[in-house]
Amino acid sequence: MLAIAQQVVATGQPMLETYGIADDDAFTAGLTCGGTMQVFVQAANRQSFPGLPVIARSVAHRKSVALATVVSGTRELGARLVISPDHVSGSLGDPQLEVAVVGDVRNLLVQGSTCLRRYGHRGEAHLAEAAIFVQSFVPSLD
């Protein structure tokens, strides 16, 4: 995995890698009992990810926010949207897809869910043209 991270830093191109029990790195990746795992690696700094400060501020102020990232499919790999209940920044490259993703992600924020969602070219649910990983940051109830 270190080699992949180094390659992403060197090229600036995000990568999605799949590890399985037969891979040499399976044990290192935590797959001692079988299965597969996908790992998405992408550089994140102020230049490559202008939405990062928005997420940091939201978390610091205990406000819900989510990051939606294209991790595979025919859309631009690594394209991101930062979504809160009242704000959206970034782009997935298609307004119809963004409308569908924003609606879904706002529902996921209410639930505090993190998951992988699949969409078609125009935002249709459960198709394979774009796999989007949604990571929700929701304040704890304590």
Secondary structure, DSSP 8 states (H G I E B T S, - for coil): -HHHHHHHHHH---EEEEEETTSTTTTTTT-TTS-EEEEEE---STTT-TTHHHHHHHHHTT--EEEEEEEEESS-TT-EEEEETTEEEEE-S-HHHHHHHHHHHHHHHHHT--EEEEE-TTS-BT-SSEEEEEEEE-----
